[in-house]
Amino acid sequence: MFEITYIHHDCFLLRTDRCAVVFDFWKDPQSVQYGQEALPEFIRRLPVELPLYIFVSHFHKDHLNPDVFKWHIHRDAPVRYIISKDVERHVRYLLKKDSCYSGPRPEPDQVTVLNKGDVFSDPILRVNAFGSTDIGNSYAVTFLADGLTAFHAGDLNCWTWRDESEEDEIRAAEDAYESELTFISKEFSSFDVAMFPVDSRIGTGYFEGAMKFIRRFEVKRFFPMHFAMGETEAESVRLRSDALAFSRYALGRGEYIGLTSPYETYVCMDDKDSHKDAFGEKMEGDSVIPDVPIEFTESYFVSAGDTDAEQELSISLLITRLIEVATAHANAMHLGNADMPNAHTGWVFSRLAIEMERIPRVDTYFNITTWLESWNRRFTERVFCISDSQGHPLGYARSIWMVMDTKARANFPLTSLNFKPEYISDRVCPMERQARHKTILLPGEEASAKEGRAHIASVPPTQYTFRYSDLDAYRHVNTVKYMQLLANQYSLAEHDALHARRIELSFLHEVGYGTEVEILRYEAKDDEPGEHTSAFLIRKASDKSGVLYARITMVAR
């Protein structure tokens, strides 16, 4: 049995039947400011006879509060301080008996100073000190009687800061991080618990360090940290939301446990897990998370940077979120790209349709739930429900996916995947499937169009040449870029007056870097009252072969 309580930022209390461990205490938002004779509430609650270990990874203010060196005077059981060399230098006045400091201080034999590579051991636990990509230590703690291994990263992370760094600085940060992981891997290949930074202040790729960590080590339970440095409440909300968002990448690689409220507690007892709130009351009953979630839900916050000029979630970003949720669900079902039979196959869209009654607006939360509706040898049909923070549906999406062999540039059979019929949900999606589309031609090509089988473009075509930023991991143009191209076919006045109710995308042929395309637009004549429908064809300029067909129905705001 063990339990982990989130205190604040990087501070956790890990407790077993034999001891309690505190990592990187900074401050306790739940306690009144305490003085020399007082303690934070979570320490007060500990039985005084329970041995206590206090870890400090380095001297930065968000990891070290010197008041921890007074806690031993309130304890009956032994208290041991395990600190880095830089911490020892910064609190020398507390640790040296010849200093002029007259307050409480620990005895020398209560303090253990560890450098990278050092090991401390006693009858209760063993500590391996590892390095950091900032300063100080990271720690691996083995609870000897329980066989439990826990890792606290301190400030070990892949601090690339890609949005503001030069390429050589980014490579240096990556190399330094990989070097530290290699050093750790010589001693450990797995951890039962990992507490690791997921801090979106880094910017682009903020979860890169966490992702590399869970790929290098088998982590049974991952706890994000280092997300409590927001200067405003809005920024704090965003940082917490971003930390939780990493869960969709971690699925399939262990349990992701996002504790974000002070004193929120995770309890593991006899392989049954539960959560408690700040006062120790259970939030959910003991449960075992199923191996395969038939439905999967993710929550998002809409920041100003996520919106379009109408202060609504941009459709291109909504598509990104759909892809993210689909990816996380596939990973959790062991059907994701990581589970493909080789490294050159992966999931891609064949069709996508979105139908929205309302679009999430700036500074609001929304949810996306996904499930599988059908599966055959070549395609699988995946459905999404987009809902508001209260769970009320805002819209739905239907998608058809295939697996592509990126070497042969061809459809790869799904029979090679470990799919089971029980993965199909019986939940009903009220959204209609896509209808067959018609060809769109330029006016000069009318003679080649058969009656009722083609539309004639009603506006001159737009040209576009795809460049590097338009490509995805498969080196073909990504779906989000297509959506951005289509949105740009409407004027600002049209977007101000109308919003998209239904969008249909049919992928005809992939294209890549340097391909020049034409975007043809046809204005439908058979709209329902209050609706305005346009059909689009993106085709190669060279041979006029189709790349993507789209149909977008707009309604008045």
N, C-alpha and C positions, 0 to 999 in steps of 0.2 A: 504494500500500500504506500502511495505517496501522493502529495498534493502540491500544486504550484499556485501561488497567489501573485498576481500582478500588482505591484505597488505604484510605479510611475516610471515612464521613460525606459530605462534599462534595468530597473530594480525589480527583482523577483525574490519571493520567499519560497524555497523548496524545503518541504518537510517530510520526513519519514518517521517511523516509530522510534528511531534511535537518535535522531538529531534534527537540527534546523539549520538551513544555510541561507544567508542573505547575500545577494549579488548587487554590487554597485549602487548603494543607497545614495540618493540625492536629496529628495524631499518627499513628504507624504501629504498629498492634497487633502486627505481625509482627516488629518489631525490638526488640532490647534497648535500654533507655534509653541514648541516645547523648550525648556531651559535645561540647566545642568541636572536637575533632579527629576526630570520628566522623560518619557519615552514615547515614540510613536505608537499608535494603538496596536499595530500588528505585532510589535515586540511585547507589549503589555499582555497580549493574549496568550503568548507562548508559556507553557509550564516552566517555572523558574528552574526546575531540575533537568530540563532538556538541554543537552550540549548544543552550543551555538557556534557556528562558523561564519565569519564575516569576510567576504571577498571584496577587494577593490582592484579593478583592472588597471587603472591609471589615474592621474591626478586631475584631469579635466573636471570642471565644476559640476557637470551633469553626471559624473560617475563617482565623485568623492564628496562626502559631507564629513568633516572632521569630528562631528558629534558622535559618530559611531564608536570612536575610541573611548567614550564614556559609558557605553552600554554595559560593560562587564560588571560595573559596580552594582547593578540591579539584578544580577543573576547569581543563583546558587551553583549551577552547574558550570563546568569549564567553558570559557569563551576563547576562541582562537581567531586572530586576525591574519589573513593571508593576503599579502599586498605585493605590488610590483616595486622595483627599485626606485622608480621616479616618485612613487607615493611616499616612500621612506624619506626621500630628500625633502619633499614639500611639507611633511608633518614632523620634521626632525625635533621641533620644539615639544612635541607630545611624546616622543619616544626616547629622548635622551634625558637621563636623570640629572645631568649637569645644566639643563636649560633653566631659564628663569620662570618658566611656566609653573604655576602652583595648583592648577586644577587636577581633576582625575586623569590618570594616565595608566595604560596597561603595563603589566610587568614585562620585562624583556622576553621571558620565556613564553609569553602569550602571543608574540608577534613572529610570523614567518615571512621572510622576504624572498621572493622567487624571481629568478631571471628566466628567460626563454630556455627551455630544455631542462629546467630543474624539476625535481619531484619531491613532494612532501607526502608522508604516509603516517598514519596512526591506526589504532585498532578499528576505527569507524570508517575512515575514508582515505582514498589516495588521490592526490592532486598532481596533474601534469600541467606545467605552465608552458604555453606556446606563445608565439609572437603576435604582433599586430601590424597592420598597415598604416597605423597612425602613431600611437605611442603606448608603452606599457605591455600588458599581457592579455592573452585569452586563456581560458582555463577549461580543462577536462577533469571532471570530478567523478570518481568511481566510488559508489557506496558499497563497501565490501560485503556486508552481510546480506544486502538485497540484490547485489549484482546489477544495480542500476547505474547507467552511465549518463552524465549530463554535461553539456558543453555550453559555456557562456562566452560569447565572442568578444565582449568589451567593445572596442572600436575596430576590430578586425572586419574589413569589408573591402569590396572592390570599388574604391572611391575614384571613379573615372571622371566625374563631372564633365560629361561629353559635350554639353552645350556651351562650355566656356573654356575648354582645354584644347591645346594643340595636339596633333596626332601623336607626336613622340611622348607627350605627357600621358596620354591615354594608354599607350603601349607600356610605359613604365609602370603605371598603376596596375594594369592587368598582370604584368610579369611579377610585380611584388606580391600581389595577392596569390597568384598561382604558386609562388615559391612557399608561402606560408601554408597553403593547403597541402602541398607535397610534404612539408615537414610534419604536419599533423598526421597525415596518412601513414607515416612510418610506424605510428603507435596505435592508431585507431582506424577501423574501417566502417564503424557504425556507432550511433548514439541513440539511446532511448529517448532523450530529451535534448533539444537544441534551442537556445535563446539567441537570436541573430538579428542584426539590424536590417530593417526594411524601411528606408528613409527616402521619401520621394523628393526631398530638397536637392538630392543629387541631380535630378532632372532625367533626361532621356536614359532609359535602361537602368532605373534606380534599383530594380530587383535583380540585377545581374549577379551581384555577389551571393545573394541567397540562392539563386538558381544554380550557380556553379557549386555551391556547398552541398545542396541536396542531391546533385548529380554525382559528386565525388564520394559522399558518405551516405550510407543508408540511415536515414533519420526516421525514427518511429513517430515522434511527436515534435512538431516545429512550432515555436512560439516567436512571433515577430516582436521587435522592440525598436527603440531609438526613433520614435515617431511623435514625441511629446514636446517638440521645440517650436511649435507654431507661435508667432508673435501676436496673432489675433485669434479669436475663437473660430472664425471662418477658416483660417489656415490650419488650425488644430483639427477641425473636422475633416478637412481635405487630407491631411497627413495620416489620420487614422483610417480614413476610407481607402487611401492608396495602400497602406500596409495590409489591410484586409483583402484588397484586390489581388495580392500575390497568391492567394489561396487557389485561384483557378489554374495557376502554373504548377503549383505544388501537388495538386491532386494526382493520385496514383503513385506517389512517392512517400507515403506516410500520411499521418493525420495532421492537418493544419489547424491550430488552435489559436484564434485571435482573441486574446484578453486585452481589452482596451479601457476598462473602467477600473479605477483604484479598488483594490481588495477583491476583484473578481477572481474566483478560484476554480481551478480544474482539479478534479479528484480522480485518481485511478485506484480502484480497489477490486481485486479478484477479476481483473480484465474487464471490469465494467467502469465506464467513465461517466462523469456528471460534471455540471457546472454549478457554482454557487455565486450569489451576488456579494456585494460588499459587506453584508452582515452575516454571511455564512449560510443564508437560506438557499435551498436548492432551487435552481432556475429550471432545470429539466430533470426528469427521472433518469435513473441509471439506464443506460442503453448501450448496445453494441452497434457501432455504425456498420450498416450492411456492406458487403463486399462490392456490390454493384448498385448504385442509385439509379432507379428506373427514370426518375425525373431529377433534374438538377436546377437550382435557382441561384442567381448571383444578384447582388444589389449594387447600385451605382449612385453617385452624386453628380449632378450636372453643374459644373463650374462655368464661369464666363468663357473660358477657353474652349469649352465643349460645344458652344452654341453657334448658330448662324446669325445673320443680321436681324433675324426676327426674335432673338433671345430664346430660341428653341433648340433642343438637341439637334445637331445637324444629322441628316439622313446618312451621310457617309460615315459619321462616327457611330451611329446606331448600327450600321452594318458591321463595323469593327467590333462592337460589343457582342453582336450575334456570333461572330466568328470566335471570339474569345470564350463565350459560354459553351459553344459547341465543342471547342477544343478541350476545355476543362472536363466536360461530360464524357467525351470520348476517352480521355486519359483515365478518368475514374472507372470506366467500363472496360479498361484494358483493350481499347480499340483505337487508340490514338496513334499519332505518327511514330511514337517511340515503340509501339507494338507491331509495326509493319515488318514483313519478312526480310526487308533489306532497307538500306539507307537511302535509296533513290525512289521511294514511293511515298505518297502522302495524299491527304484529303484535299479535294478542290470542289468548288461549286459547279453544278451543271445548270441549275435554275434556282432563282430566288424571287419570292414575291412577298411584299410587305403591305399590310393594310392597317392604317392607323386612324382611329377616331380623334385622338388627341395626341399631341407631341409633348414629351416632358420638357418643362421650361427650366430656365436658369435657377440655381439655388434650390432645386428640389431633388428628391430621391426617387428612383424607380427600380423595378425588378425585372429580370428576364428569367423565365422558366423554360426549359427545353426538354423534349422527349422524342423518342423514335416512333414513327407511325408505320413504317414498312421497311422491308429489307429484301433484296433479291441478289442475284449473282453479280449484277453490274452496278446497281444504285441503291442508296438508302434515302428514305424521306424523313427529314427532321423538321419538327414543328416548334415554334416559339410562341410564348405568351408574354407580352410586354405589359406590365401593370404599374400602378402608382404605389406609393409607400404604404397605402392601406390594403393593397392587394386587388384593387379594382382594375379590370382590364382596360388598357389604353389602346391595344391593338394586337395583331398577331402577325406571324411570318411563317411561310412555308418554304422549305428548301429541299433541293435534291442534290445529293453529293455523290461523287465518284472518287475512286482512288486512281491517281495518275502515276504512271511510270515515267519519271523525269528523264530517263535515258532514252527510252523508246518513244517518249511523248505520246503515249497511248493509254487507253483505259486498262486498269489492272483488275483482275477478278477479285471480288470480295470473299470468295470461298476460301481464300488463304488466311482469313482472319478468324479469331476465336469468338464468333458471334453465336448467341443462343436465342432461341425463339422467345424466351421469357423476358428478354430485354425490350420487347415491344410493349409500349404502354397502351392501355385501352381508353385513355383520356381522349375526348373528342375535341377537335379543333373546328370552330364554326366558320372558318375562312375558306372560300372557294379556291380550288386549284386553278392554275393558269390554263387559259385556252390556247389553242394553236395560233401562232402568229402568221402574219402575211408579209411577203416581201415588199420592200420599199424601193422604188426606182426613181431616177431623175426624169424630168419631163421629156428629155430627148430620147429616152429609152422606152417610151410608151408603147411603141410598136411591138416590143418583145413581151409585153405583159399580157397574160391571158385574163379574160373577163373574170372578175371576182377573186383572182389569185394574187393580186398585187395592189399596193397603194402607190400613188404618184407623189413624190416629195412636194410639199407646198411652200418651202422656203429654200433658198440656196444652201448648199452644204457648207459645213465648217470643216476646216482642215486642222489636224493636230499630229505632231510627231512625238512618239513616246520616248522618254529619256530615263536616266538611271533611277530617279526618285519615284517613277511609276511602277517599278518592278517589285515583286515579292521574293520569298525565299526560293521559289521554283524558277525564278528568272523569267517569269511572264508577267504581263500587266495584271495588277491586282484589282479585285472587285471594287474596292474603295475608290480607286482612280477612275474607273468607269462611271461610278455614281457622281463623282465630282464633275466629270465632263458633261454628264447629262444635266446636272443642276445648272451648269453655266450656259446651257442653251436657253434658259429663261432669263428675262430681264429682271432688274431689281424691282421694277413696278409690278411685274407679274408675281414675284415672290411676296411682295408687300400685300397684294390683294388675295392671293391664293395659297393654299398649302396642300401638300401631297397626301391624298387619301389612300391611293393604291399605287404600288410600283411593282412592275414585273420585269425581271431580267432573265434572258435566255442566252446562254453562252454557246456560241456557234463554233468558234475556233480560237485557239490561243494565239497571241502575238507577243513579241518581245521588243527588246531595245532597238530603237531606230526605225520602227515601223511607222509609216505615214498612213493615217486613216482619214476617211471622210465621215462626218456625222450628218445623216439625212433625217429630216423631220417631216412628219405628216400630221396635219390637224384633222382629227376624226370629225365626222359629220353627224354621228348618231349618238351624241352624248345624252345622258339623262338630264332633266332640268337641274340647273345649279352646278353641273359638272363640266369640266373641260379636259378632254383627253388628247394627248399627243402620243404618237408612236415614233420610235427612233430606230435607225439602223446605223451601227458603226461598222464600216467595211474598209478593207484595204484599198488604198488609192491606186495601187499597182494593178491588181487583177480584179478588183470589184468584188472579191469574195467576202462573205459576211463574217464578222467577228462577234457582234453582240446585237441582239434585238431587245428593245425595251418598250414598255407601254406604261405611261404615267397618267393617272387621273388626278386632277387638281380640283379642289372645291373652295368656295369663298371662305375667308376667315370670319 
